Amino acid sequence: MSLQWPPLQGPEQWLLQQDTEKWAEQFSRDGYLVVHNLIGMEEVKLYRDVYRQMVQGDIDTRLHRRELGNQDERKRPNVENICQIMWPSTYVQNLDRGPIHARAEAIARLLLGEDMAFDFDMLIYKAPQTNTCTPWHQDEGYWPDMPDKRAVSCWVALDDATVDNGCMWFVPGSHQQPIRPHRPVKEGVHVLMTDHCSEDEGRPMAIPAGSCTLHTGRTLHYTRGNTTDRERRAYIVNFRPADMVRWEREHKFDHGKKGIQTVLELDKKEAS
């Protein structure tokens, strides 16, 4: 499948029209940032169409698709509690040439430096009435010990993200603290969590479709389960210094690009 984008404003031109004066200051202070209207509704509709085809299986993503909420029994028959699809841009030609990747990369460079480069992307889908939280964690808890841990994760809402359907929560300033202890949510499960955080510390960031949040690799974050009758679709793109992307690949850390089974097998080896 190939995606044909309509004429789009370039990321540099788009960035010049945004009120970016305090973005870097807020990101440095809080460890996260909210940017409204990253993409318009016409672009949202294009992404939703691709998303629908992947979730429904019309585009076969089984190599990179997994249940992210398997710590709980499934709330609905034959529906993942939380569906994660890694590397969606490998399945649709030109998907990574759209405004999400381009504009998020421009923001990442503004926030953390011109050497920031694309690392990986993923979809995280919470179907209606699946009510499974993504537990409190820090992304850095999953990483190898690399020399430079600057990173930006851009979480783009393709539906209005609310507290009840699973918007992002963050703990302000947690990126300036040590990583909290993490553990698997359940024995034999890849997903990590920390018991040392709760909503009492966090702040929910409800955003409309087309807007996004950005956070560092050490910022504590979490989402509630989807208890509504509406979908909650998020497209996530991640950036880190180009030298560190090369370092990761040289150390065989590719965020599951070879397939989810490879990730799970590596986890078992590291745990043994």
N, C-alpha and C positions, 0 to 999 in steps of 0.2 A: 504493500500500500504506500502511496505517495501523497503527501499533503501539499496542496497549493495555497500559499498564503496570499491574501490580497495585498496591494501596496501598503506598506507599514512605515510609520515614522521610525527613523534610526534611533538606536538607544541613546546616543550622545545628544541628539536633538530633543528626545523625550526628556532626558535628565535635566536639560537646561530650562525646561518649563516647570520643573518641580521645585517646591520650597525645601531645598536640601540644606539650608544654612545650619540647622541644628541636628541633622541626622547623625553625623559622626559623633557628636558630643553625647547624644542620647544613647547611641549604641555602645559607646565606651563606658558610660555611667551605669546603664541598666543591663546590658548584655543582650538586649533585644530592641527591635524597632518595628513599628507598624507603618506601612506605606499603602495609602489608599489609591485605588484606580491604577494598579499596575497594568492591567489590560482592560479594554472596553468589553461591553456585552457581546458585540459581534465576535470578538476573539474568544470570549468565554464559551460561546455556542460551538465554535469549531473544536475547542479542547474537549468540551463535554461529549461531542459526537465520537471522537477517538476514544475517550474514556469508556463510554458506553460499550463500544465494540470490544474493548479489552476485558471489561468486567463480565460481559455476557459470553465471551469466548469466541466471538466472530473473528477476532484477531487472537491467535493461539499464543498465549504468553506463559504456558505451563512451566517452562524451564525457569522462569523468574517469578512465578507467582506462589505465594504461600499464605497460610493462615497465621496472622500476627496475634490473634487473640485466643490461641489454643490452650491457654491456662484455664479457660472456662469451658463448660459444655456449650455446644452451639445453641443459641437462642431460637434460631429458625432452621428448619430442615434444609439441607443443601445450600445454605448461605453462610459464608464465612462471618465470624464475629467481627473480624477486621481483615480486610483483604489488602495485602501488600503486593505490588508488582514492581520489581526492580528493573531499571534500565528500559523504561517504555520507549525511549527515543531510538533504541536499536530495532524496534519493530515497525516503525513508520518513518519512511524517508522524509526528511525535511522537518520532522517534528522539533528537532533541536535548533532549527533556524527560525522558530517563531518568537514572539515577543517575550514570553516568559523567560527563556534562556538568555536572550540578548539583554533585556532590561535588568534582570536580576544580576547578571554578571557586571553590568555597569555600576549597579549599586554596591556590589561586593568590592569592586575596585575603589570606589569612593570611600567606603568604610574602612578597608584594611590594606589598601595599596594596589598599585598597578600590576603587581605580579599575580594577582588572584586569577585563577583559571577554573574552568568546569571540571568537576570531579566525577559526579554521578547524579542520576535522577531517579525518582520513584513516584508511584501513586500509592496513596493510602486511602482506602474506601471504607466508610462505615455505612452499611445499608440501614434502612429504617428498622427501628425496634430491635436492634442487635445489642444494645446496652452493654458494651464491653469497653472498659477504659484502657487507654494506653498509659501504663503506670509512670510515676515520676522517675525520671532518669536524666542523665547527662550523656550526650552523644559521645563525648570523649571517653566514656567508660568502655566503649566498644573498640577503641582504636589501639593500634600498636604504639609503642613509645617512639614517636617520630621527633626529629629535631625542631620542627617549627609547627606549632599547633594552631596557628591562625586559621580560622575557617568561618564560613557563613552558610547557614542553611536557610533557604527562602521557601516558605510554606504558603502556597497560593490557594486561596479558596475559590472553588468553582461553583459553590453554592453559598448562600448566606450561612456563615459559620456562627453558631450561637452556643451558649453554655450548654443547652439541652441536647444539641446534636453533635457536639464534640469540637468546639473551638479550642485554640491553644491557650494554655495557662503558662505563665512564667514566674520565676522568683527573681525580682529585681536585685541586681548586684551579685547574684550567686556565681557569676563567671569570675569574680575576683576572689573567690574562696577555694579551698582545696576540694578535690573531687570527693563526694560522699561515698561511703561503701555501697557497692552494688552486688546484687545476687540474681541468679535466674528466677523468673517469676514462678517457675515450677521445675522440678527435676526433669532434665532432658529437653528443656525448652530453650530456644536461642535467645528469647527476649530477656533483657535485663531490667532491673528496677532497684530503687533505693527505698528502704524503709524509713529513711531519715528526712522525710519531707511530707507536707500535706497541703491541702488547699488553704489552710490558715496562713501559710507563708506566701501563697501564690496570688496572681492577679489574672483574671480571665480577659482575653483579648478577642471579643466578638467583632467580626469584620464582615462586610458584604462581599458577595461574589465579585471577583476581579481584583480584590485587594489582597495584601499579603502581610505576613510577619517575617522577620529575619532574626536569627539568633546565633550566638557563638556555640562552639562545641562544648563549652563548659556550663552553659546556662541551663539550670534546672527547668524542665518543662513536662507537660502532661496534658492529656485530653480526657474528658469524661466520655462515657459511652453515648451512643445515639439512641435516645428514648423517644424520638419523634417519628412521624410518618413520612419524613422527608429524607432524601439522601444527603450524605455529607462527603463530598468529593474534594480531595486535596491533591495538588500536584507539587512535588517538592524537588527543588534543584539545589545542588550543593557545590560549593567552591572552596578552594584552598590554594596556596601558592603553587605555581606550575612546577617548581622544583620538588615540592612535596607530593604532587600527583605522580611524578616520575619515581620518587622514592617509594611510594606505596606499591606501584606496579612492579618495581624491581624486587620488592619484598613479598610479592604474590598476594598483595592486598588490593582486590579490585571491586570490593563491595558487591560481591556475588555475580559479577558479569559472566563468569563461566557457568553460572547456574546455582540455584539455591541449595541443591544437594551438596555442592562443593563447600559452601559456607557451613552447613551443618556438620559435614565430615571434619572440617578443620576445627570446629568448636570441640568436637569429641576428642580429637587428638590433643588439643591444648588442655583439656580438662583431665586427661589421663596421666 
